[in-house]
Amino acid sequence: MNRTSEDRNRNATNQATDESKTDDGRTLVFEIDIPIRWGDMDAMGHVNNTVYFRYLEEARIQWFDSAGFRTDPRSDGPVIVNARCSFIRELRYPGTVRCRLYAGAAGRSSFETFAELSRTDDPETVYAEGGAKVVWVDYRNRKSTPLSEAARRAIVTPLAR
């Protein structure tokens, strides 16, 4: 049986989509490598706990930028209403952190992001897990508003590999 290129492309797309979804329905939407800087460490010789939040923020902001979610005070867009992080293992300099960002199901005006931090030289070990609740807000009125169609598409669009 001959498979057409269309069939092969469809199967490759389905495989990529399946690999980008977790068992609980989260979609891998973004991945970024961030160098650990000497100044990220604290007196204990490991990355300070506040810096983990910066790594999570950097991944989220880079994803927002790549999806076209620019902050414009005359429009609407994302606001973080809750951020969290569970510290599992110490990160130390030198090295590079890999942040894998996932999006959860969309509600009317919000969705959850989830992230895993690992090292590029130890990608199977999760050093921290975190995330944030994102609410779509009309910046002028300072009130939540339904998620835009572009945001809904971004939430369900798996990371291209």
C-alpha positions as YAML, in Angstrom:
chain: A
units: angstrom
residues:
- id: 1
  name: MET
  ca: [0.00, 0.00, 0.00]
- id: 2
  name: ASN
  ca: [1.43, 3.38, -1.01]
- id: 3
  name: ARG
  ca: [1.07, 6.26, 1.37]
- id: 4
  name: THR
  ca: [0.74, 9.69, -0.11]
- id: 5
  name: SER
  ca: [2.79, 12.59, 1.20]
- id: 6
  name: GLU
  ca: [-0.46, 14.03, 2.55]
- id: 7
  name: ASP
  ca: [-0.99, 10.87, 4.64]
- id: 8
  name: ARG
  ca: [2.59, 11.02, 5.93]
- id: 9
  name: ASN
  ca: [2.23, 14.71, 6.83]
- id: 10
  name: ARG
  ca: [-1.10, 14.08, 8.59]
- id: 11
  name: ASN
  ca: [0.42, 11.21, 10.58]
- id: 12
  name: ALA
  ca: [3.49, 13.28, 11.50]
- id: 13
  name: THR
  ca: [1.23, 16.13, 12.65]
- id: 14
  name: ASN
  ca: [-0.93, 13.78, 14.71]
- id: 15
  name: GLN
  ca: [2.17, 12.22, 16.28]
- id: 16
  name: ALA
  ca: [3.62, 15.63, 17.16]
- id: 17
  name: THR
  ca: [0.26, 16.67, 18.65]
- id: 18
  name: ASP
  ca: [0.01, 13.46, 20.68]
- id: 19
  name: GLU
  ca: [3.57, 13.87, 21.99]
- id: 20
  name: SER
  ca: [2.83, 17.48, 22.97]
- id: 21
  name: LYS
  ca: [-0.19, 16.56, 25.12]
- id: 22
  name: THR
  ca: [0.11, 15.29, 28.67]
- id: 23
  name: ASP
  ca: [-2.18, 12.69, 30.21]
- id: 24
  name: ASP
  ca: [-4.12, 15.45, 31.96]
- id: 25
  name: GLY
  ca: [-4.77, 17.39, 28.74]
- id: 26
  name: ARG
  ca: [-2.07, 20.03, 29.06]
- id: 27
  name: THR
  ca: [-0.45, 21.14, 25.82]
- id: 28
  name: LEU
  ca: [3.29, 21.76, 25.52]
- id: 29
  name: VAL
  ca: [3.29, 25.24, 23.97]
- id: 30
  name: PHE
  ca: [6.81, 26.56, 24.45]
- id: 31
  name: GLU
  ca: [10.33, 25.60, 25.43]
- id: 32
  name: ILE
  ca: [13.28, 27.83, 26.17]
- id: 33
  name: ASP
  ca: [16.86, 27.37, 27.37]
- id: 34
  name: ILE
  ca: [18.06, 30.00, 29.86]
- id: 35
  name: PRO
  ca: [21.68, 30.28, 31.00]
- id: 36
  name: ILE
  ca: [22.25, 30.15, 34.76]
- id: 37
  name: ARG
  ca: [24.18, 33.30, 35.65]
- id: 38
  name: TRP
  ca: [26.72, 33.53, 38.45]
- id: 39
  name: GLY
  ca: [24.58, 36.26, 40.00]
- id: 40
  name: ASP
  ca: [21.56, 33.92, 40.14]
- id: 41
  name: MET
  ca: [23.14, 32.11, 43.09]
- id: 42
  name: ASP
  ca: [22.73, 33.01, 46.74]
- id: 43
  name: ALA
  ca: [24.99, 32.66, 49.78]
- id: 44
  name: MET
  ca: [24.17, 28.94, 49.95]
- id: 45
  name: GLY
  ca: [25.79, 28.36, 46.56]
- id: 46
  name: HIS
  ca: [22.64, 27.46, 44.64]
- id: 47
  name: VAL
  ca: [20.18, 29.42, 42.50]
- id: 48
  name: ASN
  ca: [18.09, 31.66, 44.75]
- id: 49
  name: ASN
  ca: [14.42, 30.71, 45.00]
- id: 50
  name: THR
  ca: [13.28, 34.05, 43.55]
- id: 51
  name: VAL
  ca: [15.24, 33.38, 40.37]
- id: 52
  name: TYR
  ca: [13.16, 30.26, 39.64]
- id: 53
  name: PHE
  ca: [10.18, 32.61, 39.30]
- id: 54
  name: ARG
  ca: [12.19, 34.71, 36.84]
- id: 55
  name: TYR
  ca: [12.93, 31.62, 34.74]
- id: 56
  name: LEU
  ca: [9.20, 30.80, 34.71]
- id: 57
  name: GLU
  ca: [8.34, 34.40, 33.87]
- id: 58
  name: GLU
  ca: [10.87, 34.51, 31.03]
- id: 59
  name: ALA
  ca: [9.37, 31.40, 29.44]
- id: 60
  name: ARG
  ca: [5.83, 32.76, 29.79]
- id: 61
  name: ILE
  ca: [6.75, 36.19, 28.37]
- id: 62
  name: GLN
  ca: [8.69, 34.69, 25.45]
- id: 63
  name: TRP
  ca: [5.68, 32.47, 24.67]
- id: 64
  name: PHE
  ca: [3.31, 35.46, 24.88]
- id: 65
  name: ASP
  ca: [5.61, 37.40, 22.52]
- id: 66
  name: SER
  ca: [5.85, 34.50, 20.06]
- id: 67
  name: ALA
  ca: [2.04, 34.24, 20.07]
- id: 68
  name: GLY
  ca: [1.67, 37.98, 19.41]
- id: 69
  name: PHE
  ca: [0.31, 38.94, 22.84]
- id: 70
  name: ARG
  ca: [1.88, 42.37, 23.13]
- id: 71
  name: THR
  ca: [0.84, 44.54, 26.04]
- id: 72
  name: ASP
  ca: [-1.08, 47.54, 24.77]
- id: 73
  name: PRO
  ca: [-2.86, 49.65, 27.42]
- id: 74
  name: ARG
  ca: [-5.57, 50.52, 24.86]
- id: 75
  name: SER
  ca: [-6.46, 46.87, 24.25]
- id: 76
  name: ASP
  ca: [-6.72, 43.61, 26.13]
- id: 77
  name: GLY
  ca: [-4.29, 40.89, 27.06]
- id: 78
  name: PRO
  ca: [-2.84, 38.62, 29.74]
- id: 79
  name: VAL
  ca: [-2.43, 39.39, 33.43]
- id: 80
  name: ILE
  ca: [-0.92, 36.96, 35.92]
- id: 81
  name: VAL
  ca: [-3.10, 36.64, 39.03]
- id: 82
  name: ASN
  ca: [-1.27, 33.80, 40.76]
- id: 83
  name: ALA
  ca: [2.21, 32.32, 40.37]
- id: 84
  name: ARG
  ca: [3.61, 29.26, 42.11]
- id: 85
  name: CYS
  ca: [6.75, 27.14, 42.22]
- id: 86
  name: SER
  ca: [7.69, 23.87, 43.93]
- id: 87
  name: PHE
  ca: [11.42, 23.49, 44.42]
- id: 88
  name: ILE
  ca: [12.49, 19.88, 43.91]
- id: 89
  name: ARG
  ca: [16.27, 19.99, 43.44]
- id: 90
  name: GLU
  ca: [18.90, 22.70, 43.67]
- id: 91
  name: LEU
  ca: [20.10, 24.38, 40.49]
- id: 92
  name: ARG
  ca: [23.74, 25.47, 40.48]
- id: 93
  name: TYR
  ca: [26.02, 27.53, 38.25]
- id: 94
  name: PRO
  ca: [27.31, 26.81, 35.64]
- id: 95
  name: GLY
  ca: [24.59, 25.37, 33.49]
- id: 96
  name: THR
  ca: [21.54, 26.03, 31.40]
- id: 97
  name: VAL
  ca: [17.94, 25.68, 32.54]
- id: 98
  name: ARG
  ca: [15.37, 24.24, 30.13]
- id: 99
  name: CYS
  ca: [11.85, 25.46, 30.81]
- id: 100
  name: ARG
  ca: [9.02, 23.52, 29.21]
- id: 101
  name: LEU
  ca: [5.78, 25.50, 29.32]
- id: 102
  name: TYR
  ca: [2.35, 23.88, 29.10]
- id: 103
  name: ALA
  ca: [-1.11, 25.43, 28.82]
- id: 104
  name: GLY
  ca: [-4.21, 23.97, 30.42]
- id: 105
  name: ALA
  ca: [-7.80, 24.12, 29.26]
- id: 106
  name: ALA
  ca: [-9.24, 27.54, 28.54]
- id: 107
  name: GLY
  ca: [-12.09, 28.94, 30.58]
- id: 108
  name: ARG
  ca: [-14.16, 31.98, 29.65]
- id: 109
  name: SER
  ca: [-11.44, 34.49, 30.49]
- id: 110
  name: SER
  ca: [-8.58, 32.48, 31.98]
- id: 111
  name: PHE
  ca: [-6.28, 29.50, 31.70]
- id: 112
  name: GLU
  ca: [-3.49, 27.91, 33.71]
- id: 113
  name: THR
  ca: [0.11, 27.57, 32.65]
- id: 114
  name: PHE
  ca: [2.33, 24.82, 34.00]
- id: 115
  name: ALA
  ca: [6.09, 24.56, 33.70]
- id: 116
  name: GLU
  ca: [8.92, 22.16, 34.38]
- id: 117
  name: LEU
  ca: [12.50, 23.29, 34.92]
- id: 118
  name: SER
  ca: [15.32, 20.90, 34.11]
- id: 119
  name: ARG
  ca: [18.95, 21.29, 33.07]
- id: 120
  name: THR
  ca: [20.01, 20.82, 29.47]
- id: 121
  name: ASP
  ca: [22.75, 18.47, 30.69]
- id: 122
  name: ASP
  ca: [20.20, 16.51, 32.79]
- id: 123
  name: PRO
  ca: [16.93, 16.86, 30.84]
- id: 124
  name: GLU
  ca: [15.11, 13.94, 32.46]
- id: 125
  name: THR
  ca: [15.39, 15.35, 35.99]
- id: 126
  name: VAL
  ca: [12.80, 17.93, 37.01]
- id: 127
  name: TYR
  ca: [14.39, 20.53, 39.30]
- id: 128
  name: ALA
  ca: [11.25, 22.59, 39.84]
- id: 129
  name: GLU
  ca: [7.61, 22.72, 38.79]
- id: 130
  name: GLY
  ca: [5.54, 25.85, 38.65]
- id: 131
  name: GLY
  ca: [2.93, 27.79, 36.82]
- id: 132
  name: ALA
  ca: [0.58, 30.72, 36.82]
- id: 133
  name: LYS
  ca: [-3.06, 31.54, 36.34]
- id: 134
  name: VAL
  ca: [-3.50, 33.88, 33.39]
- id: 135
  name: VAL
  ca: [-6.59, 36.06, 33.14]
- id: 136
  name: TRP
  ca: [-7.44, 37.94, 29.95]
- id: 137
  name: VAL
  ca: [-8.12, 41.57, 30.88]
- id: 138
  name: ASP
  ca: [-9.49, 44.66, 29.18]
- id: 139
  name: TYR
  ca: [-6.67, 46.98, 30.27]
- id: 140
  name: ARG
  ca: [-8.71, 50.19, 29.90]
- id: 141
  name: ASN
  ca: [-11.59, 48.98, 32.07]
- id: 142
  name: ARG
  ca: [-9.39, 46.84, 34.34]
- id: 143
  name: LYS
  ca: [-11.83, 43.93, 34.12]
- id: 144
  name: SER
  ca: [-11.62, 40.40, 32.86]
- id: 145
  name: THR
  ca: [-12.86, 39.82, 29.34]
- id: 146
  name: PRO
  ca: [-13.37, 36.66, 27.29]
- id: 147
  name: LEU
  ca: [-10.19, 35.13, 25.89]
- id: 148
  name: SER
  ca: [-9.46, 36.28, 22.36]
- id: 149
  name: GLU
  ca: [-9.62, 33.72, 19.56]
- id: 150
  name: ALA
  ca: [-5.86, 34.15, 19.07]
- id: 151
  name: ALA
  ca: [-5.30, 33.26, 22.73]
- id: 152
  name: ARG
  ca: [-7.57, 30.22, 22.46]
- id: 153
  name: ARG
  ca: [-5.62, 29.02, 19.41]
- id: 154
  name: ALA
  ca: [-2.27, 29.54, 21.16]
- id: 155
  name: ILE
  ca: [-3.40, 27.54, 24.19]
- id: 156
  name: VAL
  ca: [-4.20, 24.46, 22.10]
- id: 157
  name: THR
  ca: [-1.40, 24.75, 19.55]
- id: 158
  name: PRO
  ca: [1.45, 22.37, 20.40]
- id: 159
  name: LEU
  ca: [5.05, 23.44, 20.23]
- id: 160
  name: ALA
  ca: [6.36, 22.95, 16.70]
- id: 161
  name: ARG
  ca: [9.30, 20.57, 16.62]
...
